[in-house]
């Protein structure tokens, strides 16, 4: 579809769902305001649908790329009103599959062999289909069952075209929507572009899965399927086939006698282990990507798939995040405010006592509820919204972390409504901080960095000499700049004096000429007032003035 045809479709969909109501007419140019008021879409009634529902249905009509964009937007609760975010969270990525024979051709093209040589069996009927890829079951020649993920043909071109249109729409939103600038729509689209283009690279997803599998090797908490690298490329991904119960199938889990309390608490433990032990966390843990191994009902574990979106944290962010979370747990708002300033999440000039007061106003009503009813993820959203009033720019890593925590908490409460995330998480965080800054933890970090420091040690004298030389060069350059400034000042002073002398000389010559001419003074006296005014203005403009 050409860009013009795509724009026409977007215009029709926007008209159908009255997305014009999202615009602030007072901020539009007069011509655009008139067009908006006289447009045929005004003939369509808004109906009973809310603004969030209308936006969701519009994105569904526009297709997979816009659906995934809406899904991503639903996680930015720090930017969107709650009603819109809740509605966008309902978006389902349900896309018709493409032809299975075409999938076979794509696999053969990517792996450079016939399908018979690669797999003993390959089911051309897909198991599942999404916007970016679809999945087929297969069997290796070793007899092992696998699943094969294949990127949709031509999807990259479609994605890039739609992203270009999203950037255009984002600029319009920024300009004309009330508080559109605050939503940072262009930055959000840019973030989405990076995410969805990364999803096109299945080799990257396989590498993420391999790292997660290594992090939880031998763990009873979660299992990551094995990757078959010989059958994996940028557009084809082959991994071990798993057999588990979908985490949303509560009926089956209860029928197996699964300990749901243990399962819910393990979800929280998995999250904090990934974030603080590994600094490498699965950032797309929605129910469709999680299964349960209930072979031992008293000791259930998770199975995670689809590792395309991964979040990471630096040591710096890890430390301050843990300290901030503990401060929130302890309702120590002053420390939380100070930590935000210390770590640079808010500008250094932020008044700590005002920030503290704002956080207290947000948190205290929440803490008045029973602990089992408090949504920790929602509380983080409130805090981010409060911090934004103090010019906090939310980092992408923190947004992914917030999104993941919301998913984990929602999943945990679905499994076990009485889940107390606070009680589960607080000991973990306290132990992590204590271990990290214990003598043993400090020694471990020192030993980890020691090889790098020892490697750099012989270079220190040269580096020190280079820095000293650089400082001397800067001093010489500064002195040279000062000399040039002095010379320029002297030149300006000379030019000022010369221009002043010229103006005075012109006045003297003019006076001499007036007295030398017959009746010169009489003629001067008879000049009209306007002439004198213009003459005075001319001398005023010619008179040199010193510039500061």
N, C-alpha and C positions, 0 to 999 in steps of 0.2 A: 504493500500500500504506500502511495506517495505521501510526502509530507503534507501537501495541500489537502488530499483526501482525509488524512488523519486529523488535520486541524478542523476540517468540516465535521467529522464525526464527534470530536471533542466538543465543538460548539453545539451540536445537536443534543448531545448528552447533557451538557451544562444547562441548556434551555429546558430539557425535559424535567430535570430535577431542581430547577429554579436555583442554581448555584449563584445567580446574580444577587441573591439576598445576602450573601456573605460579604459583598463589597460595600464600602462606605461611600455613598453617593456624594456626600459633601466634599470629599477629597478628590473627586474625579474632575477632569477638565470639563468645561461647559458643554462642549460638543459630545464627549463621551457620556456625560450625565443625561443629555437629551436623548441620545441613542438608547441608553439603558431604560429610560422612562417610556419611550415610544416603541421599544422592541416587541415583537410578537410573543415572546415568552411571557410577557405580562398577562396574556390571555389565559395562561395555565394557572390554575389554582394551586396553592401550596398544599392543600389537603391536610391530613392529620399527621403525616410523617414529620418527625423531628428533623432539625438541621443535620444532626449526626447521621440519621438513617438515610436522608437524601444523599449526603456525601458518600456514604458507604455503597449505596446502590449505584451511584454514578461510577465509582471506581470499578465495581463489578462489571458493569457494562463496557468499560473501556479496555478490559482484558488483563492478562496475567501480570504484565509489568506494573500496571497501576495498582493492581491488587496487592502485590508484594510491597509496593511503596506505601500503601495504606497500612499494611501490617507493620512495617517499620515505624510509620508515624504513630501508631497506637502505643508504641513503647516510649515515645517522647512525651510522657505525662508532665514533664517539667516545662513543656512549651504549650501543650494543647489544653483546652478546657476539658474537664472530666467527662462531660456528656459526649463529646466528639471522640475522645480516646476510647471510651467504653464501647461505642458503636463500631469504631474501626477494628477493635479487637475481635469482632465477630466475623471478619473477613476470612473466607475459606479458599485455599489455593486448590480448587478443583478444576482441572483442565483436561479436556478430551485427549486421549493418547494419539500419537502419530503411528503410522503403519509399522507393524513389527518387522516386515521384510526390509524396510528402510533402516530400521535399527540394526539388523544383521549386516547390511552394507556398511553402515557407519562403524561398527565394531571391526569388521574386516579391514576397512580403510585405516583405522587408527592403529591396529595391531599388526598389520602387514601380513596376515595369514588368513586362510579360509576358516570359516566358523567351525568346521568339522575338526580341524587341527587344534583349535584353541580349546573347545569344549566338547565333551562327549555328548552332551545334550544342551539345547538352547531353546527355551520356550518363547515363541514369537509373540505370544499374547502377554502384554505387560501386566505385572503384579500391581503397579501403582503408577500414576502419572501426575506430574507437577508442572509448574510453569517453565522451569529451566531444564529438567531432565525427566526421564522415566526409567523404571526398574523392571528387569526381566529375571526370572529364575533360570539357573543353568547348573550343569554338573561337570566337574573337571574329569579328566581322564583317570585321575586317582580315585574317583568315586565320591569325592567331597562335593557337597552341595554348596553353591554360591549364589550370590545375587550380582547382577551386572547393571550398573547405572550408566545410561547413555544420554549425552547432551542433545537437546532438540536441534534438528537441522535448521540453520538460518536464524537461530534465536539471538545470536550476538548482534547481528545487523538490526533486528527489530528492537532489541534493548537499547542500542545506541541512539536510534531514531527517537524512541519514546523518551529517553533521558534528555535529549536535546529539547523536546517539547516541554518536559517537566521544568527545565531551567527557564524557559520562556514564561511558563505559568508562575514559577516561583518569583520571578522579577515583578510580574503583575501583582501578585499577592503582597510582596514587600512594599509596593508603591501605593496600592489602593485599599488594601484591607485594613480595618482598624487595628492598630498596633502590629501591623504586618512586619515591620522591621524587627520587633521584639521576638517574633517567631523564628527569625533567621532562616527563611525558606531556602535561600540559595545555598547556605552551608549545609542544610539538611539534605537537599538533593545531591550535593557533592558527596556527602557521607554515604548516601544510598547508592550512588554510582560505584563507589569503591567496593561496597558490600556485594552488590549483585554481580559485578564483573569478577570478583573473587570466586563467587559460586559457579561461574562458568569453568573454572580451572579445577577439574576433579582430582588432578594429581596433588594440588594443594590440600584439598579435603582429605585425601588419603594420608598425606603426611601428618595432618592434624590428628587423624584417628590413630595413626601409629604412635604418636607422642602420648596421647591420652592412654592408650593401651599399655605403654611402657610405664607411665606414672602409676597405674593401678594394677600392675602385674602382681598376681597372687592375692589381690584384695578380695574380701567378701562383700564389699560395698557395691561395686559396679563392674560390669564386664563390657569390654569393647571388642567387637569382632575383628578377626585377623584380616590383614590386607594381603592380597595376592598381587605383588608388584609386577610379575611377569605379564599380567593381563590388565595392567592399569596404565593409562596415558592421560593426557590433558582432557580428552573428551569421553574417555571410558574408564570406569572404576569397578573393580571386581573385589568383593570381600566375602568372608565367611557368611553363610546364611544362618541366622539365629532363629530359635523357636521359643518365643516367650508370650506372655499374656499382655495385651495392651493395657497400659496403666489405667486407662479409663474404664476398663471392663470390670466394674466393681462386683457385678454378679458372679463372674467366674472366680475372682479373687476370694470372695467370701465362701464360695462353694468349695474351694481348695483349703479353707481354714487358714488363710494367710494372716499372719500377725500384722495388721495394718498400722498399729502404733509404731512398731519397730521399723516398718517400711517408711513411714513418714519421717521419723527421726533420722533415718539413714540418708534420706534425701537432703536434709539440712547439713548433715555431716559431710556428704559428698561435696556440696557447694563450698563450704568453708575450707575443706581440704584442698580443693582445686585452687581457690583464691589465695589462701595464705601459705600453704605448704609448697604448691607447685607454681603459683602465679601463672596458671594456664588453665582457663576454664571454658567448658562447653557453654556457649552463649546463646544457644537455640534449643533449650531444653523444654520445648512445649510438649504436650502429651503425645502428639503424633510421632515423636522421636524417642520415646521411652517405653520399654517393655519390662516385664517383671519375670524373674526366674523364681517360681514358687514350688520347685521340686522338694524343697525343705520348707514347709509353711511357717515353721517357727523361726526360721533364719532366712527370710527372703532377700533377694538382691536385685539390683537394677541391671538392665541391658540398654546401652545408649548407642544410637546410630545418628547419621547425618551430622558430621563435624565440620561443616563448611564455615560456620561462624565461630571464631574463637576469640576470647578476650584475654589480655595479659595486663599485668600491673608491674610497675617498677618497684624496687625495694623501697624507694622513697614513698610512693603512693600506698604501698602495702602497710608501712608503719603508721602513716597518718590516718589511713582508713581504719585500721584496727583501733587506734587511740580514739578517733571520733566515735566509732561505734560503741566502745566501752563508756565513753562520756555520756552518750545518749542513754545507754542502759542504766547508768547511775544518775541520770537527770542532772548532770553537771554541765549546765548550759554555758557558764563562763569558760570552762576549759574547752568545750566544743568550739566556741567562738574564737578563742585564742588560737586553737589548732588550725582553723580555717585561714587565719591570717598568716600564721607561721609557715604553712605549707604552700602559700601563694594561691589558694583557691579563690580568695577575695583580695582586692587591692590592699597594699600595706597601710594605706591611710585610713582604712575602715575603723570607725569607732567601735571598739569591742563591746562596750556596755550597751550601745544601741542594737548591735547584732545579737547580743545575748538576750536582750529584752524581746526582740522579734521572735527568736527561737522559742523562748519560754511561752509566748502567746500562742504559738502553733502547737507545741508539744503537750502542754498541761491538759487541755481538753481531751487529748487522745489518751493520756495516761490515767484519766479518771475512769476509763472503761476497765472491765475485767481483763486480766493479762491475756486470756485465751481469745479475746475478741479484737486485740490490737493487731493491725496489719503493719508489720515492720517495713515491708516494701512501700506501702502507702505513706508511712511516716517519712521515709527517705525522700519521697516525691515532694511532700510538704516542705521539708527542709531545703531541698534544691530550689523550690519555688521561692522560698524566703530568701535564700542566699542570692538568687538572681536579682532581687531588689537592691542588693549591695554590690551589683556588677560582677557577680560570680559567673564565669564562663564554664559550663559543665563540660568536662573532658569526655571524648568518645568512650574511653575505657570505663569511666564511671557510669555512663549511660548503659553500656552493655551489662555492667554488673547489676545495676538497678533492675534492668529488664529480666535478667536471669533470676535474681532474688524474688521478683514478683511471680515468675513462673514456678519456682521451687516452693514458695510459700503457698501459692494457690493449689498446687498439686498436693502438698502435704496436708492442707486443710480439707481437700476433697477426700483423701484417704482416711484421715483421722481428724475430724472437726475440732477436737479438744487439743490439737497440737499447740504446745507452748514453745514457739520458736525462740523466744527470749531466753528461757531457761536452758534450752538446748544449745544455743549459740554462745551465751556468755562464758561458761567455763572453757569452751574451746578457744575463744579470743584471749582470755586471761592467761591460759596455759601457753598460747603461742607467743604473746608478748614476753612472758616470763622466760620461756626457753630461748627466745631470740636474743635476749639481752642478759642471759646468764653467762658466767665465765666460759662455759663449754660452747654456748652458741657463738659468743664473740670469737673464741678460738677457731671454731669451724669456719667462720667467715674470713678470718685472717688467713687461715691455711688455704682457703679457696682463692684468695686474691694474691697470695704470696708469690706464686710463679710469675705472674704478670709484673709485680713490683720488682722482683729480682731481675727480670729480663730488662726492665727499664733503668735499673740502678746504674749500669755503666754509662748510660746516656745522660745522666743528670748533670755532670760537669759541662758537657757541650750545651745542654739546654739552658743551664744557668748563664754561661758565657753569651749565648745567643740572645737571651732576654736582656742582659746588661747592655749588649751592643745595640739592641733594638731601642732600649730606653735612651741611650746616648744619641741615636739617630733621631729619635723623636724630639729630644731637647734641642738639637741643632736645627731641626725643621721649625720648631716653635720660635727659636731666636730669629731665624730667617724671616718667618711670617711677621714677627714684631717689627723688624727692620723695614719690611715692605709697607706695613701699615703706617709707620712713622713717615716714610717717604711720601706716601699717598696723602697724609695729613698736611705735610709741608706744601705739596703741590696744590691742594685745595685752598690753603691759606694764601698762596701767591696769586692764584686765579681770582680769589675774592678781592684781594687788594687791587689787582689790575682792573677788574670790572668796575670797582668803586671809583678809581681814578678816571676811567673813561667816562662814566656818567657825570662826574663833577666837571670834567673838561668840556663835555657837551653843554652843560649848563652855562659855563663861563663863556664859551664861544657864542652860544645863543644870545647871552646878554650883551656881549660885545657887538654882535651884528645888529641887535635892536637899537643900541645907542648910536651906532655908526650911520644907519640909514636915516634919511630925512623923515621926520615925524615918526620914527620907529616906536618910541615909547607911547605916543598918542595912539598909534595903530594897535599896539598891544593892549592898551587900556580899553579899546573899543571892541575887543574880541568877545563873542557871546560866552555866556556861562558854560554852555555845553562844551565849547572848545577848551576852556580851561580845565573842565572836569576830565576830558579825554586826555589832555596833555599831562595832567597829574597822574592819571591811571597808567599812562605809558611809562613815566619815570618810576612809578611804584613797581611796575613789572620788571623794568630793567635793573632796578637797584638790587645788588647781590645780597643774598641772605646765607648765613651760616647754617649748615646742616648738622643736626645732632647725630 
